[in-house]
């Protein structure tokens, strides 16, 4: 009998976890509470309890070449940044291509996961699931928790004095679907994450007035970066990563500040974050600067208090009349099916070794995937976690060394609304390289310089696309080299739909 693994959730992390288990000869069963796969990327008109909720206009923040699973490139005719429907289509193709559907039980909720009585010696888990009103008990050798973090909205109303007397309408961004609700209204968006800015931009097309309230400001990146190339293919390279991670903190701050202010001066737009460790991860939006310039959106400081039909901001004496408030205040994450002793969540922190393994379990047979917010694609990261975890479960010595270690330097503290320090700590490429080295899949640029110099230079100076982690080691994919050398062709294919006579074909 093969090792039985329970996978909780059939979103991005759950699908790749199921696939990686199969690659290692394990027997995965993936439990998905809703009626279809796709997780956060599956749009539904109605908000379902316990499920993420998208608005129809959501587009991926990372480009297709930097978001692909490492052995399954996106189709070349797909746009560079994916509308949610096409990203879901890709996930369905992935499930089909690797025959994952037969291992997924839809409409099945995981009710509880408890240590088996013989856990200390076997590391097994008792898993109780519910489908069609009927509960079933199972015993699994290991568990992968892939339930995500976008289904429990954080709405800290106690932080907003006077909200109880406000006569207008207010709701959390999770409830947002279409901008019609803002027609002719004065709108306040509280919070300046990606959802907040997206919603403010959409609202401004129909609203009388839109204001964004932000306490700390944010750096703003555009999907369209230097010379019109995708931002992550320019910034997430081995060369850039080497520079960022080896500079002193003050120089690193200066470099990022310089880079993001090249497009427009953040201070002039009221966006500049204060120079402190409280700087959030950058926001991706192409429209906000021009909407500020044209007066469609105004940036204000944090909310001081609400009144009947208005709001007062810190350091602003005058009241701002408003009709609707959208709280873009993020999400809590929790594991209601786990005992608190397995994963402790305190103040939005969870102690997880390399953001994956609970730090105090006697046996490394439970892992949490996808609970990390990198400045880069989440799909390659979740996949790399799954490749590592499935090998740890298999007992193939994949450097877990062991997760019971309480050494703070080895423990990834998951924190949402990442601070500047955390963004540097979870440097996308460094994290991928670390896990890849655990399983022997990290590419060696120096070795390649001797055997395949063109590929070595492409890997070092070009974008760190996920295919790099399939060039060698376990899970090696024959198509990896070709995928790397043709990545720019797949970027240009959907945009070069008209080629003027006499134009060069180089990118």
C-alpha positions in Angstrom: 0.0 0.0 0.0 1.3 3.4 -0.9 1.5 6.3 1.6 -2.0 7.9 1.8 -2.0 11.7 1.8 -5.0 14.0 2.5 -5.0 17.3 0.5 -7.4 20.0 1.8 -8.6 22.2 -1.0 -8.5 22.0 -4.8 -7.2 25.5 -5.6 -3.7 26.3 -7.0 -1.9 24.7 -4.0 -4.2 21.7 -3.7 -3.9 20.8 -7.4 -0.1 21.0 -7.5 0.1 19.2 -4.1 -2.0 16.3 -5.6 0.2 16.2 -8.7 3.5 16.3 -6.7 2.2 13.4 -4.5 1.5 11.4 -7.7 5.0 12.2 -9.0 6.5 10.7 -5.8 4.3 7.6 -5.9 2.1 8.6 -3.0 -1.7 8.2 -2.9 -3.4 11.6 -2.6 -7.1 12.2 -1.9 -8.0 15.9 -2.4 -11.1 17.1 -0.6 -12.8 20.2 -2.1 -15.8 21.6 -0.3 -17.3 23.4 -3.3 -18.5 21.8 -6.5 -15.5 22.5 -8.7 -11.8 23.1 -8.7 -9.9 26.4 -9.0 -10.1 27.9 -5.5 -9.8 31.7 -5.5 -9.7 31.8 -9.4 -13.2 30.3 -9.8 -15.6 33.2 -10.1 -19.2 32.7 -8.9 -21.9 35.3 -9.0 -23.0 34.5 -5.5 -20.7 34.6 -2.5 -20.3 31.1 -1.0 -19.6 30.7 2.7 -16.0 29.5 3.4 -14.9 30.2 -0.2 -13.0 33.1 -1.7 -15.0 35.6 -3.6 -13.7 37.3 -6.8 -15.1 40.3 -8.7 -15.4 39.6 -12.4 -12.7 42.0 -13.5 -9.8 40.5 -11.5 -6.6 40.0 -13.5 -3.5 38.3 -12.3 -0.7 40.5 -11.0 2.0 38.2 -12.2 2.8 37.4 -15.8 2.0 34.0 -17.4 5.7 33.1 -17.8 6.4 33.8 -14.2 3.2 32.2 -12.9 3.3 28.9 -14.7 3.7 25.6 -13.1 7.3 24.5 -13.9 6.5 21.7 -16.3 3.3 23.1 -17.8 3.7 26.5 -19.7 0.6 28.6 -20.5 -0.6 28.4 -24.1 1.2 30.9 -26.2 -1.9 32.7 -27.3 -3.0 33.4 -23.7 -2.6 37.1 -22.8 0.5 38.1 -20.7 -1.5 38.9 -17.6 -4.5 36.5 -17.2 -8.1 37.5 -16.6 -9.5 35.1 -13.9 -11.5 33.0 -16.4 -8.4 32.1 -18.4 -6.4 31.4 -15.3 -9.1 29.0 -14.3 -9.0 27.5 -17.7 -5.3 26.9 -17.3 -5.8 25.2 -13.9 -8.5 22.9 -15.5 -6.0 22.0 -18.3 -3.4 21.2 -15.7 -5.8 18.9 -13.8 -6.7 17.2 -17.1 -3.1 16.9 -18.4 -1.9 15.2 -15.2 -5.1 13.2 -14.6 -5.8 14.8 -11.2 -9.6 14.8 -11.3 -9.9 11.1 -10.3 -8.1 12.0 -7.0 -10.4 14.9 -6.1 -13.6 14.5 -4.1 -15.8 17.6 -4.8 -18.6 18.7 -2.4 -16.6 17.3 0.5 -15.8 19.4 3.5 -13.0 18.5 5.9 -14.5 18.8 9.4 -11.6 17.8 11.6 -8.0 16.6 11.4 -6.7 15.1 14.7 -3.6 13.1 15.6 -4.1 9.4 15.4 -3.6 7.6 18.8 -0.3 6.1 17.4 0.9 9.5 16.0 4.1 9.5 18.0 5.3 6.4 16.2 3.5 6.6 12.8 2.7 10.3 12.3 -0.8 9.3 11.1 -3.9 11.5 11.2 -7.6 10.9 11.7 -9.5 12.9 9.1 -13.3 13.4 9.3 -15.0 14.7 6.1 -18.7 15.5 5.4 -20.5 15.1 2.1 -24.2 15.3 1.5 -24.9 15.6 5.2 -23.0 12.3 6.0 -19.7 12.2 7.9 -16.9 9.8 7.2 -13.7 9.0 9.1 -10.5 8.2 7.4 -6.9 7.5 8.5 -4.1 9.2 6.5 -0.4 8.9 6.7 0.1 12.6 6.0 -1.8 15.8 5.4 -1.3 18.8 3.1 -3.4 21.9 4.1 -4.1 23.9 1.0 -7.2 25.8 2.1 -5.9 29.3 1.3 -6.5 32.6 3.2 -9.1 34.6 1.3 -12.4 33.3 2.8 -12.5 34.9 6.3 -12.7 38.7 5.9 -11.0 40.9 8.5 -13.3 43.8 9.4 -12.0 45.5 12.5 -14.8 48.0 13.0 -13.6 48.8 16.5 -10.7 50.6 14.9 -13.0 53.1 13.3 -14.7 55.3 15.9 -18.2 56.5 15.0 -18.9 53.7 12.4 -22.0 52.7 14.4 -23.6 56.2 13.8 -22.7 56.3 10.1 -26.0 56.3 8.1 -24.5 55.3 4.7 -23.7 51.8 3.4 -20.5 49.9 4.2 -19.2 46.5 3.4 -15.9 44.4 3.1 -14.3 44.1 -0.3 -15.1 40.4 -0.3 -18.7 41.4 -1.0 -17.9 43.5 -4.0 -18.8 42.3 -7.5 -19.8 45.2 -9.9 -19.3 49.0 -9.8 -23.0 49.7 -10.4 -23.5 50.0 -6.6 -21.4 53.2 -6.7 -23.4 55.0 -9.4 -23.4 58.7 -8.6 -22.2 58.1 -5.0 -19.4 59.5 -2.9 -17.2 56.5 -2.2 -14.5 55.9 0.5 -12.2 53.0 0.0 -10.4 52.1 3.3 -7.1 50.4 2.6 -4.6 50.4 -0.2 -3.9 46.9 -1.1 -4.4 45.5 -4.6 -8.2 45.0 -4.1 -8.6 48.5 -2.6 -7.0 50.2 -5.6 -8.8 47.9 -8.1 -12.2 48.7 -6.6 -11.4 52.5 -6.3 -10.4 52.6 -10.0 -13.6 50.8 -11.1 -15.8 52.9 -8.8 -14.3 56.1 -10.1 -15.8 55.4 -13.6 -19.3 55.7 -12.3 -19.1 57.4 -8.9 -19.5 61.1 -8.1 -16.2 61.1 -6.1 -13.8 58.4 -4.9 -11.3 58.7 -2.0 -8.7 56.2 -0.9 -7.7 56.3 2.8 -4.3 54.9 3.6 -2.3 55.1 6.8 1.0 54.1 5.5 1.0 54.7 1.8 2.3 52.2 -0.7 4.7 51.7 -3.6 2.9 51.3 -6.9 4.1 49.1 -9.7 2.7 48.8 -13.1 2.2 45.5 -14.9 3.6 47.4 -17.9 7.2 47.9 -16.8 10.5 49.1 -18.4 10.2 49.2 -22.2 6.7 47.7 -21.9 7.8 44.4 -20.6 6.0 42.6 -17.7 7.2 44.0 -14.3 8.2 40.6 -12.9 10.2 39.5 -15.9 12.3 42.6 -15.4 12.6 42.6 -11.6 12.7 38.9 -10.7 16.0 37.9 -12.2 19.0 36.2 -10.6 21.1 39.3 -11.1 18.5 41.6 -9.5 18.0 39.2 -6.6 21.7 39.0 -6.0 21.9 42.8 -5.8 18.9 43.2 -3.6 19.8 40.5 -1.0 23.5 41.5 -0.7 23.1 45.3 -0.3 23.0 46.8 3.1 19.4 47.6 4.2 19.7 51.3 3.6 21.1 50.8 0.1 18.4 48.2 -0.6 15.8 50.8 0.5 17.3 53.4 -1.8 17.5 51.1 -4.8 13.8 50.0 -4.5 12.8 53.7 -3.8 14.7 54.8 -6.9 13.3 52.0 -9.1 9.6 52.6 -8.2 9.9 56.4 -8.4 11.2 56.3 -12.0 7.7 56.1 -13.4 6.3 58.9 -11.2 7.2 60.6 -8.0 5.1 58.9 -5.3 5.4 61.9 -2.9 3.7 64.1 -5.4 0.8 61.7 -5.6 0.4 61.3 -1.8 1.5 57.6 -2.0 5.1 57.7 -0.7 5.4 55.2 2.2 7.2 56.5 5.3 10.8 55.3 5.6 10.2 52.7 8.2 9.9 48.9 8.5 6.1 49.3 8.2 6.1 49.6 4.4 3.7 47.2 2.7 4.4 45.0 -0.3 4.0 47.0 -3.5 0.6 47.4 -5.1 0.1 46.5 -8.8 -2.1 48.9 -10.8 -1.7 50.6 -14.1 -4.4 53.2 -13.8 -4.1 54.9 -10.4 -1.6 57.6 -11.2 -3.6 58.9 -14.2 -6.8 58.7 -12.2 -5.2 60.8 -9.4 -3.9 63.3 -12.1 -7.4 63.6 -13.6 -9.1 64.1 -10.2 -11.1 60.9 -10.3 -9.4 59.6 -7.2 -8.1 61.5 -4.1 -5.6 60.0 -1.6 -6.2 60.8 2.1 -4.6 59.7 5.4 -6.1 57.2 7.8 -9.6 57.6 9.1 -9.9 59.4 12.4 -13.7 59.0 12.9 -17.0 58.6 11.1 -19.9 60.9 11.4 -23.6 60.5 10.3 -22.9 61.2 6.6 -19.2 62.1 6.5 -15.7 61.0 7.6 -12.8 62.9 9.3 -9.2 62.0 8.4 -6.1 62.4 10.6 -4.4 65.8 10.1 -7.4 67.0 8.0 -9.7 69.4 9.8 -12.5 69.4 7.3 -15.1 66.6 7.0 -15.5 64.6 3.8 -19.1 63.8 2.9 -19.5 60.1 1.9 -22.3 57.7 0.9 -20.6 54.3 0.7 -17.5 52.8 2.5 -15.6 49.8 1.2 -13.3 48.2 3.8 -10.4 46.6 2.0 -8.9 45.5 5.3 -7.7 42.1 4.3 -8.4 38.6 5.6 -7.8 36.5 8.7 -6.4 33.1 8.3 -7.5 30.1 10.4 -7.6 26.4 10.4 -11.0 25.5 12.0 -10.5 21.8 11.2 -7.2 21.6 13.1 -6.5 21.5 16.8 -4.9 24.7 18.1 -1.9 22.7 19.2 -1.1 21.7 15.6 -0.9 25.2 14.1 -1.0 28.1 16.5 -2.3 31.3 15.0 -1.7 34.4 17.1 -2.1 38.0 15.9 -2.1 36.9 12.3 1.1 34.9 12.9 1.7 31.2 12.5 5.0 29.6 13.4 5.9 27.5 10.4 9.3 26.1 9.4 10.1 27.7 6.0 6.4 28.8 6.0 5.3 25.2 5.6 5.9 22.8 8.6 4.4 23.4 12.1 7.5 23.9 14.3 6.6 21.6 17.2 5.2 18.4 15.7 7.1 15.2 16.5 6.6 13.9 13.0 6.8 16.1 9.8 3.6 14.6 8.4 1.5 17.8 8.2 2.3 20.7 6.0 0.6 24.0 5.1 1.0 25.2 1.5 0.5 28.6 -0.1 0.5 30.7 3.1 3.1 33.2 1.9 2.9 36.5 0.2 5.9 36.9 -2.1 6.6 39.7 -4.6 6.2 37.2 -7.4 4.0 34.4 -8.7 2.3 32.3 -6.0 1.9 29.2 -8.3 5.6 28.3 -8.7 6.0 28.9 -5.0 3.2 26.6 -4.0 4.5 24.0 -6.5 8.0 24.2 -5.0 6.6 23.7 -1.5 4.6 20.7 -2.7 7.6 19.2 -4.4 9.6 19.5 -1.2 6.8 18.3 1.1 5.9 15.3 -1.0 9.6 14.2 -0.8 9.7 14.8 3.0 6.6 12.6 3.3 8.2 9.9 1.1 11.3 10.0 3.4 13.6 11.0 0.6 15.8 13.2 2.9 14.7 16.5 1.6 16.3 18.6 4.3 13.6 19.2 6.8 16.3 19.2 9.5 13.8 18.7 11.4 10.9 21.1 11.6 10.6 20.7 15.4 13.6 23.1 15.6 12.5 26.2 17.5 15.4 28.2 16.1 13.8 31.6 15.2 16.1 32.0 12.2 14.7 28.9 10.7 11.1 29.7 11.4 9.0 31.5 8.8 6.6 33.8 10.6 3.6 34.2 8.3 2.3 37.8 8.4 -0.3 39.3 6.2 0.1 42.9 5.2 3.8 42.2 5.0 6.3 44.6 6.4 9.2 45.8 4.3 11.6 43.5 6.2 9.3 40.5 5.5 9.2 41.3 1.8 13.0 41.1 1.8 13.1 38.0 3.9 10.7 36.2 1.6 12.5 37.3 -1.5 10.7 35.2 -4.1 13.8 33.8 -5.9 15.8 33.2 -2.7 12.9 31.2 -1.3 12.4 29.1 -4.4 16.2 28.5 -4.6 16.2 27.4 -0.9 13.5 24.8 -1.3 14.9 23.7 -4.7 18.3 23.1 -3.1 16.5 20.9 -0.5 15.3 18.5 -3.2 18.3 18.9 -5.6 16.5 20.9 -8.2 18.3 24.2 -8.0 20.0 25.0 -11.3 23.8 25.6 -11.2 24.6 28.6 -13.4 28.4 27.9 -13.1 28.1 24.3 -14.3 25.8 25.4 -17.1 28.4 28.0 -18.2 30.7 25.1 -19.1 28.1 22.9 -20.8 25.5 25.3 -22.1 26.7 28.9 -21.9 23.7 30.5 -23.7 21.3 28.8 -21.3 23.4 29.9 -18.3 23.4 33.5 -19.4 19.7 33.4 -20.1 19.1 32.0 -16.6 21.3 34.6 -14.8 20.4 37.8 -16.7 16.9 36.9 -17.8 13.7 36.3 -15.8 13.8 33.5 -13.3 10.9 31.6 -14.9 9.8 28.4 -13.1 11.1 26.1 -15.8 14.6 26.6 -14.4 13.7 24.2 -11.6 13.0 21.4 -14.0 16.4 21.3 -15.7 17.8 18.7 -13.4 17.2 16.7 -10.2 14.0 14.9 -9.3 11.1 15.8 -11.5 13.4 16.7 -14.4 11.4 17.8 -17.5 12.8 17.3 -21.0 11.0 20.5 -22.2 12.5 22.8 -19.6 15.5 24.2 -21.7 13.2 24.9 -24.7 10.6 26.6 -22.5 13.3 28.9 -21.1 14.7 29.8 -24.4 11.3 30.5 -26.0 9.7 32.4 -23.0 9.9 35.8 -24.7 8.2 34.4 -27.8 5.2 33.4 -25.7 5.2 36.9 -24.2 5.2 38.7 -27.6 2.9 36.3 -29.4 -0.4 37.7 -27.9 0.7 41.4 -28.2 2.4 41.5 -31.7 -0.8 41.1 -33.5 0.2 43.8 -36.0 3.8 44.0 -37.2 4.6 47.1 -39.1 6.6 46.7 -42.3 10.4 46.8 -41.7 10.2 46.3 -38.0 12.7 44.2 -36.2 11.6 40.9 -34.8 13.8 41.0 -31.7 12.3 41.8 -28.3 
